């Protein structure tokens, strides 16, 4: 017997939504729990017969637009909406970006500050550095400003010395941006960034036109910091669930290694420099 996971999910969510919750007038005794199929169809703006076929498994390929309309009609939250899309074999259309996508929650900032011995930062899909802890500030101090990893890689002269294998770092950066374009091809920030990099970097243009796509890997980072010398760091990247598009990245040096000692020295030098800055008080 052919499973009908999509229909089962729609039917269950329909049964769990009361008419008054959906703003549907209800008169007399209802023979079914929750909303009727026809009511869901009206709320979603789809044909009632089409919706019936979806529940019965006779229609298997609803569009992302139809799935989003059903998500609104059934009052699905973000996780349930994504689940509905997966059941239908469709790719969710990301909700329009707004300024909140660039805001890092206070709780996440506190978590980052809880890693005093390792660099940690939050970045957007377009590789903007949205928040950094103290050691990440020290790590990226050679750049001015440390605002966007793609801009820093291609347009800041410090990058050619900072990245021991600059070509590899450049390829990975562009591949990450190509992946971002798959999520939000019309993102204004992405379009402006690509335009700027294309206008000012022939290397970026060449790599961008190769259309290589790749997310973050677990390859070690080989860096040369002007303050403490060579650094070999591994890292982990975590998606921030309550802020789609944000990633928490944590760098790590092998305990007891020269890189771990160099990170400790870097933190000490940065703290001393901050204390010596005019206007800073203990």
Backbone bond lengths (Angstrom), bond angles and torsions (degrees), N, CA, C in turn:
res aa  C-N    CA-C-N  psi(-1)  N-CA   C-N-CA  omega(-1)  CA-C   N-CA-C  phi
1 X - - - 1.460 - - 1.530 109.42 -
2 X 1.325 115.40 132.19 1.449 120.85 -176.13 1.526 110.03 -75.25
3 X 1.348 116.67 127.03 1.457 120.24 178.54 1.514 110.23 -69.97
4 X 1.309 115.61 147.17 1.460 121.77 179.19 1.519 108.03 -127.58
5 X 1.335 116.52 67.40 1.454 121.14 -175.87 1.523 111.84 -63.46
6 X 1.329 116.24 -39.02 1.468 119.62 179.58 1.525 110.55 -62.07
7 X 1.326 116.84 -48.33 1.461 120.39 -179.77 1.519 112.24 -63.74
8 X 1.335 116.31 -40.29 1.460 119.76 179.04 1.525 111.12 -61.53
9 X 1.330 115.51 -41.21 1.461 119.70 -179.29 1.529 110.58 -66.22
10 X 1.317 117.54 -46.40 1.466 120.97 179.62 1.530 111.14 -60.80
11 X 1.309 115.49 -42.70 1.460 120.41 -177.79 1.541 110.64 -64.93
12 X 1.320 115.97 -42.95 1.460 119.62 -179.20 1.528 111.67 -66.42
13 X 1.344 116.65 -42.23 1.457 118.90 -179.32 1.528 111.27 -70.26
14 X 1.318 116.64 -33.05 1.468 120.42 176.09 1.523 110.23 -64.75
15 X 1.333 116.25 -41.93 1.461 120.63 -178.79 1.526 111.86 -67.96
16 X 1.329 116.17 -26.99 1.455 119.62 -177.22 1.515 114.55 -88.49
17 X 1.330 117.89 -0.59 1.461 121.07 -178.22 1.524 109.61 -108.55
18 X 1.318 116.83 117.66 1.453 121.53 -178.54 1.528 110.99 -78.05
19 X 1.338 117.52 147.88 1.470 120.93 -178.60 1.522 112.97 -53.28
20 X 1.329 116.94 -42.39 1.461 119.16 -177.91 1.518 112.06 -66.20
21 X 1.357 116.89 -29.38 1.463 120.02 177.60 1.518 111.78 -69.27
22 X 1.332 115.38 -28.85 1.465 120.32 -178.62 1.521 112.67 -97.11
23 X 1.341 116.71 1.80 1.455 119.84 -179.60 1.509 113.47 74.27
24 X 1.335 116.65 28.01 1.467 121.86 -179.13 1.528 109.02 -102.57
25 X 1.314 115.94 129.58 1.470 120.03 177.89 1.522 109.68 -68.19
26 X 1.335 116.51 138.25 1.462 120.85 -178.52 1.522 109.83 -130.79
27 X 1.338 115.68 129.88 1.462 120.65 -178.46 1.526 109.15 -127.30
28 X 1.321 115.89 135.10 1.453 119.85 175.53 1.513 112.45 72.23
29 X 1.339 114.62 -166.95 1.462 122.03 -178.30 1.522 110.32 -84.96
30 X 1.321 115.92 132.03 1.464 120.96 179.02 1.523 109.20 -97.22
31 X 1.328 115.86 135.56 1.470 120.23 -177.86 1.517 112.77 -82.66
32 X 1.343 116.63 -14.71 1.461 120.16 -178.98 1.523 108.85 -121.39
33 X 1.328 115.25 150.83 1.460 119.63 176.00 1.524 109.26 -75.71
34 X 1.333 115.46 139.87 1.454 118.74 176.29 1.515 113.05 76.20
35 X 1.332 115.17 -147.53 1.459 121.43 -177.30 1.522 111.53 -87.37
36 X 1.328 115.13 154.14 1.455 120.73 172.02 1.527 109.09 -82.30
37 X 1.332 115.87 159.53 1.461 119.96 177.51 1.523 111.32 -57.35
38 X 1.323 115.97 -42.94 1.460 119.84 -177.80 1.526 111.22 -62.69
39 X 1.340 116.66 -34.40 1.453 119.92 -179.47 1.529 111.08 -70.31
40 X 1.321 116.57 -40.63 1.463 119.49 176.31 1.523 110.06 -62.18
41 X 1.324 116.59 -42.26 1.463 120.61 179.80 1.520 111.22 -60.16
42 X 1.326 116.81 -43.56 1.464 120.27 179.38 1.522 110.52 -64.41
43 X 1.322 117.16 -45.78 1.461 121.08 -179.60 1.527 111.65 -61.52
44 X 1.333 116.58 -34.64 1.466 120.83 -178.59 1.520 112.72 -88.26
45 X 1.331 117.08 -11.29 1.455 119.84 -179.46 1.517 113.13 72.54
46 X 1.341 116.65 33.82 1.471 120.32 177.60 1.525 109.17 -121.02
47 X 1.305 115.29 164.00 1.458 121.07 178.97 1.528 109.99 -66.69
48 X 1.349 116.75 136.64 1.467 120.72 -177.35 1.517 111.66 -62.97
49 X 1.323 117.63 -38.71 1.462 120.27 178.93 1.524 110.76 -66.22
50 X 1.352 115.99 -37.80 1.464 119.96 177.94 1.527 110.61 -63.19
51 X 1.342 116.35 -43.95 1.463 119.28 179.55 1.531 110.84 -63.82
52 X 1.318 117.55 -38.99 1.469 121.30 178.09 1.520 110.49 -60.60
53 X 1.326 116.21 -41.35 1.473 120.00 178.74 1.526 110.89 -64.46
54 X 1.348 116.52 -34.81 1.469 119.18 177.18 1.522 110.70 -62.83
55 X 1.313 116.58 -47.34 1.464 119.56 -179.41 1.517 111.79 -64.79
56 X 1.305 116.96 -36.13 1.465 120.79 -176.92 1.520 112.96 -82.22
57 X 1.321 117.16 -5.89 1.463 120.65 179.78 1.508 113.77 81.65
58 X 1.329 117.96 11.51 1.463 120.48 178.45 1.528 111.68 -88.05
59 X 1.321 116.82 -9.91 1.469 122.90 173.53 1.518 107.43 -126.30
60 X 1.338 116.90 121.55 1.461 120.34 -170.87 1.521 114.31 -117.63
61 X 1.311 118.30 -1.70 1.467 119.40 -172.48 1.521 113.01 -129.57
62 X 1.331 117.97 58.27 1.463 118.83 176.82 1.526 110.49 -68.59
63 X 1.317 116.16 149.61 1.461 120.53 179.03 1.525 110.30 -75.42
64 X 1.320 116.02 164.17 1.457 120.43 176.48 1.524 110.82 -61.34
65 X 1.338 116.79 -34.39 1.459 120.03 179.41 1.531 110.98 -64.94
66 X 1.336 116.68 -41.76 1.463 120.46 177.93 1.520 110.01 -65.19
67 X 1.318 117.25 -41.91 1.461 120.52 -179.87 1.527 111.41 -64.39
68 X 1.320 116.91 -37.80 1.461 119.49 177.11 1.526 110.82 -67.25
69 X 1.333 117.19 -37.97 1.465 120.70 178.14 1.536 110.05 -64.69
70 X 1.327 116.88 -40.75 1.465 120.46 177.09 1.532 111.16 -66.62
71 X 1.319 116.43 -36.69 1.467 120.04 177.77 1.522 110.90 -60.87
72 X 1.323 116.28 -41.85 1.465 119.29 178.44 1.528 111.00 -68.70
73 X 1.335 116.28 -41.93 1.461 119.88 -178.91 1.522 111.59 -63.16
74 X 1.332 116.87 -35.73 1.466 121.52 -177.74 1.524 112.82 -94.83
75 X 1.328 116.88 6.07 1.461 122.66 177.09 1.534 111.38 57.44
76 X 1.334 116.79 45.75 1.462 120.40 -179.61 1.522 110.04 -79.95
77 X 1.337 116.62 140.22 1.458 119.42 173.71 1.532 109.00 -81.16
78 X 1.336 116.47 -177.48 1.460 120.28 -173.33 1.523 112.33 -60.95
79 X 1.348 117.45 -41.21 1.465 120.14 -178.66 1.529 111.03 -67.79
80 X 1.336 116.41 -42.37 1.462 119.94 -179.57 1.531 110.43 -67.88
81 X 1.319 116.31 -37.44 1.468 120.38 177.55 1.533 110.49 -61.22
82 X 1.338 116.19 -46.94 1.467 119.71 179.18 1.527 110.61 -62.61
83 X 1.339 116.93 -37.99 1.464 121.18 178.85 1.525 110.65 -64.11
84 X 1.333 117.01 -41.57 1.467 120.61 178.03 1.520 110.65 -59.52
85 X 1.314 116.38 -44.04 1.471 120.10 178.89 1.529 110.81 -62.33
86 X 1.327 116.62 -41.87 1.466 118.80 -179.68 1.521 111.43 -64.88
87 X 1.326 117.17 -40.33 1.458 120.04 179.14 1.528 111.36 -61.08
88 X 1.334 115.67 -32.81 1.465 120.23 -178.90 1.524 112.15 -88.79
89 X 1.341 117.59 -1.28 1.457 120.75 -179.46 1.507 112.88 69.90
90 X 1.338 116.67 28.03 1.464 121.22 -178.35 1.523 109.36 -113.66
91 X 1.317 115.54 158.29 1.454 122.00 177.37 1.519 109.01 -94.67
92 X 1.347 117.63 123.49 1.462 118.57 179.94 1.521 111.91 -60.86
93 X 1.314 116.14 139.93 1.455 121.02 173.09 1.511 106.91 -83.73
94 X 1.321 116.84 119.35 1.459 119.17 -178.33 1.519 110.55 -60.43
95 X 1.311 114.89 142.25 1.448 119.19 175.62 1.518 108.57 -65.99
96 X 1.336 118.08 151.04 1.462 120.35 -179.83 1.530 111.07 -54.63
97 X 1.319 115.15 137.77 1.447 119.89 -179.66 1.521 109.69 -71.42
98 X 1.318 116.34 148.50 1.448 120.48 173.29 1.529 107.88 -140.09
99 X 1.308 114.80 -178.84 1.455 118.75 -174.41 1.520 112.20 -61.56
100 X 1.338 117.15 -26.25 1.454 119.61 -177.99 1.522 112.09 -63.24
101 X 1.340 117.41 -23.80 1.460 120.73 179.02 1.525 111.23 -67.18
102 X 1.334 117.25 -18.27 1.453 121.20 -179.53 1.524 111.87 -96.50
103 X 1.331 117.37 -3.25 1.456 120.73 -177.82 1.521 110.39 -93.48
104 X 1.321 115.92 132.99 1.458 121.82 178.55 1.533 107.56 -101.23
105 X 1.316 116.35 129.47 1.456 121.02 -174.86 1.527 110.78 -65.35
106 X 1.333 116.97 147.97 1.466 120.19 176.91 1.526 112.71 -57.10
107 X 1.333 117.09 -36.51 1.468 119.85 -179.92 1.525 111.32 -63.78
108 X 1.338 116.41 -38.87 1.462 119.66 179.19 1.524 110.61 -69.60
109 X 1.324 116.95 -37.58 1.465 119.71 176.11 1.526 110.86 -62.25
110 X 1.318 116.80 -40.11 1.463 120.14 177.68 1.518 110.86 -63.68
111 X 1.331 116.35 -39.95 1.461 120.08 178.16 1.519 110.89 -61.28
112 X 1.336 116.89 -44.96 1.461 120.96 179.26 1.527 111.24 -61.51
113 X 1.333 116.24 -41.91 1.462 120.00 -179.66 1.521 111.86 -67.36
114 X 1.331 116.50 -16.32 1.453 121.03 177.00 1.521 113.39 -78.21
115 X 1.338 116.99 -0.04 1.467 122.32 175.66 1.528 108.63 -112.05
116 X 1.337 118.30 73.37 1.470 119.94 -175.09 1.524 113.70 -71.81
117 X 1.328 117.38 -17.72 1.466 120.11 -174.57 1.523 113.62 -105.51
118 X 1.316 116.08 9.43 1.469 118.81 -179.85 1.526 109.39 -147.92
119 X 1.319 118.27 141.21 1.461 120.50 -179.81 1.528 110.83 -68.92
120 X 1.319 116.49 137.32 1.461 122.05 177.26 1.523 108.39 -142.50
121 X 1.324 115.76 140.22 1.460 119.27 178.57 1.519 109.87 -152.53
122 X 1.330 115.30 160.86 1.459 122.56 175.55 1.523 107.26 -112.81
123 X 1.330 115.67 131.66 1.460 118.70 177.67 1.520 110.68 -130.50
124 X 1.322 114.98 158.06 1.455 121.72 178.24 1.523 109.59 -88.01
125 X 1.345 115.96 175.48 1.466 119.24 176.91 1.523 111.31 -61.08
126 X 1.333 116.34 -30.52 1.462 119.81 -179.89 1.524 111.61 -87.07
127 X 1.343 116.82 12.33 1.460 124.08 172.86 1.526 113.46 71.55
128 X 1.343 116.85 20.29 1.461 120.02 170.21 1.520 108.94 -71.03
129 X 1.321 117.42 135.86 1.460 121.47 174.87 1.528 107.74 -82.68
130 X 1.317 115.99 107.66 1.461 121.47 -174.61 1.516 112.62 -88.82
131 X 1.316 116.64 -28.09 1.468 121.13 178.79 1.526 107.95 -160.66
132 X 1.327 116.20 145.49 1.464 121.69 179.90 1.522 108.84 -138.59
133 X 1.327 115.99 150.87 1.462 117.92 170.66 1.524 108.61 -90.09
134 X 1.326 116.48 179.20 1.458 120.58 -172.69 1.529 111.97 -61.38
135 X 1.336 117.11 -41.34 1.464 119.25 -176.81 1.528 111.21 -72.79
136 X 1.326 118.15 -30.43 1.462 120.01 173.87 1.524 110.30 -66.69
137 X 1.335 116.75 -37.91 1.469 119.83 174.55 1.522 110.44 -58.54
138 X 1.331 116.08 -43.59 1.462 120.34 -179.77 1.525 111.16 -66.42
139 X 1.333 115.96 -39.50 1.462 119.80 -179.04 1.521 111.42 -62.73
140 X 1.333 116.73 -42.65 1.466 120.38 -176.17 1.524 112.81 -95.64
141 X 1.336 117.41 14.04 1.461 121.00 179.47 1.535 114.09 -58.38
142 X 1.356 120.09 -29.86 1.467 118.68 179.03 1.534 114.04 -63.79
143 X 1.329 117.11 -17.36 1.458 120.36 -178.64 1.526 110.12 -92.94
144 X 1.312 115.47 145.59 1.462 118.80 177.84 1.515 111.55 -139.42
145 X 1.321 116.92 107.31 1.459 126.97 -6.68 1.526 111.48 -87.06
146 X 1.339 116.24 168.32 1.465 121.78 173.14 1.518 107.16 -94.18
147 X 1.318 116.14 84.73 1.464 120.65 -171.44 1.520 114.39 -119.31
148 X 1.332 117.04 -35.48 1.460 121.57 -176.62 1.520 107.85 -148.43
149 X 1.335 117.68 124.12 1.461 120.65 -173.58 1.525 112.74 -64.00
150 X 1.329 117.34 -31.95 1.467 119.20 178.56 1.526 110.53 -70.89
151 X 1.327 116.72 -46.52 1.464 119.59 178.09 1.522 110.50 -61.20
152 X 1.327 116.49 -42.76 1.455 120.76 179.96 1.528 111.01 -61.42
153 X 1.321 116.96 -40.80 1.466 121.00 -177.20 1.517 112.15 -66.33
154 X 1.327 117.10 -42.28 1.468 119.99 -171.94 1.524 114.66 -99.72
155 X 1.322 118.31 -25.34 1.464 118.78 -172.98 1.525 114.01 -114.70
156 X 1.310 118.21 -11.63 1.465 120.22 179.34 1.529 108.75 -98.25
157 X 1.333 118.10 121.76 1.478 120.37 -178.68 1.527 113.33 -57.28
158 X 1.328 117.78 -25.74 1.466 120.08 -178.30 1.519 112.52 -62.72
159 X 1.338 117.24 -24.13 1.466 119.55 -174.15 1.518 113.14 -65.24
160 X 1.331 117.25 -32.30 1.469 120.03 -176.95 1.525 111.31 -65.09
161 X 1.326 117.22 -25.56 1.460 121.43 177.50 1.527 111.09 -95.50
162 X 1.329 115.76 -32.98 1.460 120.75 -175.70 1.523 111.55 -67.56
163 X 1.337 116.82 -43.91 1.464 121.28 179.29 1.519 109.04 -91.25
164 X 1.343 116.82 113.90 1.464 121.03 -178.07 1.526 111.06 -57.29
165 X 1.328 117.18 -42.13 1.469 121.87 174.71 1.530 107.01 -112.32
166 X 1.331 115.30 84.17 1.458 119.59 -174.43 1.524 111.90 -62.16
167 X 1.322 117.97 -39.59 1.468 120.97 -177.86 1.523 111.17 -60.22
168 X 1.309 115.93 -42.55 1.465 119.79 179.40 1.526 110.44 -65.96
169 X 1.331 116.83 -42.30 1.463 120.22 178.33 1.521 111.15 -63.21
170 X 1.334 116.38 -39.45 1.464 120.40 -179.81 1.525 111.23 -65.78
171 X 1.323 117.12 -42.57 1.462 120.89 178.82 1.522 111.14 -62.31
172 X 1.324 116.79 -43.29 1.463 120.47 -179.59 1.528 110.78 -65.36
173 X 1.312 116.76 -38.90 1.465 121.08 -179.81 1.522 111.00 -62.13
174 X 1.326 116.88 -46.85 1.463 120.23 -178.88 1.524 110.80 -67.60
175 X 1.324 116.95 -38.36 1.464 119.94 178.12 1.524 111.10 -62.85
176 X 1.338 117.05 -36.60 1.466 120.81 176.00 1.519 111.12 -65.03
177 X 1.334 117.57 -41.76 1.464 120.98 179.26 1.526 111.20 -66.25
178 X 1.316 116.94 -35.74 1.475 119.91 177.47 1.524 109.91 -64.27
179 X 1.317 116.45 -38.22 1.462 119.48 176.72 1.523 109.85 -63.48
180 X 1.324 117.20 -40.99 1.464 121.09 177.77 1.512 111.40 -60.45
181 X 1.335 116.53 -36.96 1.465 120.67 179.29 1.519 111.25 -64.71
182 X 1.331 117.44 -28.87 1.456 120.28 176.94 1.510 112.53 -69.56
183 X 1.346 116.59 -31.34 1.462 120.56 177.79 1.526 111.33 -77.77
184 X 1.320 116.05 -45.84 1.462 120.83 -174.89 1.524 110.47 -137.38
185 X 1.330 117.94 75.10 1.464 120.40 -176.10 1.522 114.00 -61.53
186 X 1.327 117.10 -25.66 1.461 120.60 -177.90 1.527 112.74 -103.06
187 X 1.317 117.18 14.56 1.453 120.78 179.35 1.529 109.28 -61.03
188 X 1.340 118.82 119.20 1.473 120.78 -177.68 1.519 112.85 -59.11
189 X 1.329 116.83 -38.08 1.462 120.24 179.66 1.524 110.67 -64.00
190 X 1.327 116.81 -42.87 1.460 120.58 178.95 1.519 110.99 -63.87
191 X 1.319 116.65 -44.49 1.469 120.22 -178.91 1.526 111.21 -63.10
192 X 1.324 117.11 -41.14 1.464 120.11 179.38 1.522 110.99 -66.99
193 X 1.335 116.75 -40.30 1.461 120.75 179.80 1.525 111.00 -64.46
194 X 1.324 116.68 -46.63 1.469 120.39 179.68 1.528 110.40 -62.51
195 X 1.321 116.49 -40.23 1.470 119.96 178.83 1.531 111.27 -61.58
196 X 1.329 116.54 -44.30 1.463 120.36 179.73 1.521 111.47 -64.92
197 X 1.329 116.71 -44.91 1.464 120.18 -178.84 1.527 111.31 -66.59
198 X 1.322 116.80 -37.60 1.464 120.64 179.24 1.527 111.22 -65.94
199 X 1.319 115.52 -38.72 1.465 119.89 -178.60 1.528 112.74 -69.71
200 X 1.336 117.18 -28.53 1.468 119.77 -171.37 1.524 114.62 -115.00
201 X 1.334 118.65 -3.79 1.463 119.67 -177.87 1.520 110.92 -140.12
202 X 1.322 115.78 112.49 1.468 120.28 176.06 1.527 110.33 -67.43
203 X 1.334 116.90 -33.42 1.471 119.93 178.62 1.524 110.31 -62.84
204 X 1.337 116.48 -44.04 1.465 118.95 178.85 1.529 110.26 -62.38
205 X 1.327 117.45 -45.19 1.465 120.77 -178.24 1.520 111.36 -58.61
206 X 1.320 116.36 -43.21 1.472 120.49 179.85 1.529 110.78 -62.29
207 X 1.319 116.74 -46.80 1.463 120.46 -178.25 1.533 111.28 -70.19
208 X 1.317 117.28 -38.04 1.464 121.06 179.93 1.524 110.44 -62.53
209 X 1.308 116.62 -38.38 1.470 120.90 -178.67 1.527 112.83 -73.84
210 X 1.336 117.50 -9.11 1.472 119.93 177.02 1.527 111.52 -80.18
211 X 1.335 117.68 -16.39 1.467 123.90 176.81 1.525 112.84 59.34
212 X 1.325 118.11 31.87 1.457 121.16 174.73 1.527 109.26 -75.13
213 X 1.325 116.26 133.44 1.463 121.72 -177.58 1.526 108.85 -121.41
214 X 1.327 115.77 129.31 1.462 118.66 178.17 1.521 108.68 -162.61
215 X 1.321 116.37 136.27 1.449 120.63 173.37 1.519 109.81 -82.33
216 X 1.320 116.09 -174.02 1.455 119.66 -179.63 1.524 110.60 -66.23
217 X 1.325 116.31 137.82 1.456 122.28 178.19 1.531 108.47 -102.78
218 X 1.307 115.73 -176.74 1.460 120.68 177.12 1.529 111.34 -105.29
219 X 1.336 117.21 16.62 1.458 120.64 179.94 1.531 110.17 -65.40
220 X 1.329 115.34 144.97 1.460 120.31 179.56 1.525 110.42 -67.04
221 X 1.327 115.52 146.24 1.458 122.02 175.17 1.534 108.19 -95.87
222 X 1.320 115.63 127.26 1.465 120.98 177.25 1.526 107.59 -109.86
223 X 1.324 114.95 110.18 1.452 121.28 -173.47 1.524 110.36 -120.78
224 X 1.341 115.92 157.47 1.461 121.63 175.25 1.520 107.18 -128.22
225 X 1.325 116.08 101.87 1.458 121.20 -177.98 1.527 109.07 -90.26
226 X 1.325 118.56 130.35 1.466 120.02 -177.16 1.526 113.53 -63.01
227 X 1.334 117.72 -20.33 1.459 120.07 -178.52 1.504 114.87 -88.26
228 X 1.346 117.73 -31.73 1.467 119.91 -172.97 1.531 113.07 -131.97
229 X 1.307 118.22 -0.40 1.455 120.37 176.07 1.520 114.07 89.02
230 X 1.356 118.02 -154.49 1.473 122.07 -173.49 1.531 112.55 -66.51
231 X 1.324 114.96 143.50 1.461 121.80 176.47 1.527 108.30 -135.19
232 X 1.316 116.59 130.86 1.461 121.84 171.50 1.521 107.12 -115.62
233 X 1.326 116.07 113.77 1.453 121.62 -173.56 1.522 110.40 -126.78
234 X 1.319 116.56 137.87 1.455 121.23 167.88 1.527 107.15 -98.71
235 X 1.324 116.67 170.84 1.465 117.56 -179.14 1.515 111.20 -154.21
236 X 1.319 114.19 161.36 1.454 122.82 172.87 1.525 107.48 -125.21
237 X 1.325 116.54 141.75 1.462 121.96 177.79 1.521 108.54 -120.90
238 X 1.330 116.99 131.45 1.459 122.98 -176.69 1.523 109.69 -124.66
239 X 1.331 116.86 130.06 1.459 120.62 173.99 1.530 109.48 -69.56
240 X 1.320 115.97 137.71 1.464 121.57 178.13 1.520 107.78 -90.49
241 X 1.312 116.82 109.37 1.464 120.92 -169.81 1.514 113.53 -63.45
242 X 1.337 117.31 -37.65 1.454 117.86 -176.64 1.524 112.81 -87.55
243 X 1.330 116.84 6.56 1.466 121.16 176.72 1.526 108.27 -144.18
244 X 1.349 117.78 78.25 1.472 120.63 -177.79 1.520 111.85 -52.75
245 X 1.328 114.79 132.89 1.459 120.44 -178.89 1.518 113.08 102.48
246 X 1.340 116.96 -20.70 1.457 120.19 177.18 1.524 110.17 -87.88
247 X 1.331 115.30 146.12 1.459 121.76 174.85 1.520 109.78 -130.49
248 X 1.324 115.71 137.07 1.457 121.81 171.02 1.524 106.97 -94.82
249 X 1.326 116.41 123.21 1.463 122.04 -179.25 1.527 108.41 -116.32
250 X 1.325 116.11 128.46 1.465 121.55 -179.17 1.528 108.38 -123.92
251 X 1.316 116.15 120.57 1.456 121.90 176.53 1.534 109.46 -87.74
252 X 1.331 115.25 154.90 1.458 119.49 -174.42 1.521 109.16 -150.33
253 X 1.331 115.36 136.00 1.466 121.48 174.56 1.520 109.11 -107.98
254 X 1.311 116.63 145.55 1.468 121.27 177.63 1.533 109.46 -58.03
255 X 1.339 117.52 126.02 1.471 119.88 -178.36 1.531 111.83 -55.00
256 X 1.325 115.63 133.88 1.456 121.26 178.26 1.515 114.82 79.90
257 X 1.332 117.39 -2.79 1.458 121.32 -178.09 1.524 110.44 -80.74
258 X 1.350 117.15 163.88 1.471 119.36 174.48 1.527 112.36 -56.67
259 X 1.345 117.53 -33.12 1.455 119.88 179.08 1.526 111.42 -67.89
260 X 1.340 117.30 -37.77 1.462 120.78 177.24 1.528 109.93 -64.45
261 X 1.332 116.58 -41.22 1.455 119.99 177.71 1.523 110.80 -65.26
262 X 1.334 116.19 -38.26 1.457 120.02 179.62 1.536 110.98 -67.20
263 X 1.333 117.21 -38.06 1.463 119.93 176.88 1.526 110.71 -63.32
264 X 1.328 116.37 -40.94 1.470 120.07 178.63 1.527 109.97 -62.24
265 X 1.309 116.62 -43.63 1.465 121.13 178.31 1.523 110.51 -64.01
266 X 1.333 115.98 -40.79 1.461 119.97 179.54 1.521 111.12 -60.46
267 X 1.336 116.28 -42.77 1.451 120.04 178.55 1.512 111.79 -62.92
268 X 1.325 116.86 -40.73 1.463 120.82 179.92 1.522 111.24 -66.42
269 X 1.326 116.97 -44.15 1.462 120.96 179.27 1.519 111.20 -62.71
270 X 1.335 115.84 -40.85 1.464 120.07 -178.61 1.528 110.23 -66.99
271 X 1.338 116.76 -41.57 1.463 120.15 179.59 1.527 110.37 -63.64
272 X 1.332 117.02 -41.61 1.466 120.67 178.84 1.519 110.95 -63.65
273 X 1.320 116.25 -40.42 1.468 121.01 -179.69 1.521 110.65 -66.08
274 X 1.331 116.64 -40.13 1.470 120.45 -179.57 1.533 110.86 -66.04
275 X 1.324 116.09 -39.36 1.458 119.43 -179.75 1.527 111.71 -67.00
276 X 1.354 115.63 -28.08 1.459 119.79 -178.01 1.523 112.32 -84.44
277 X 1.321 117.80 -10.87 1.460 119.88 -178.93 1.518 110.04 -67.61
278 X 1.337 116.80 140.57 1.474 120.72 178.41 1.513 110.96 -59.14
279 X 1.326 115.01 138.72 1.467 119.38 176.00 1.505 113.49 88.81
280 X 1.341 118.31 -5.79 1.463 120.26 178.76 1.530 109.72 -93.08
281 X 1.298 115.34 136.19 1.457 120.12 179.87 1.514 108.94 -126.78
282 X 1.270 116.63 148.31 1.466 121.28 178.45 1.501 110.56 -75.49
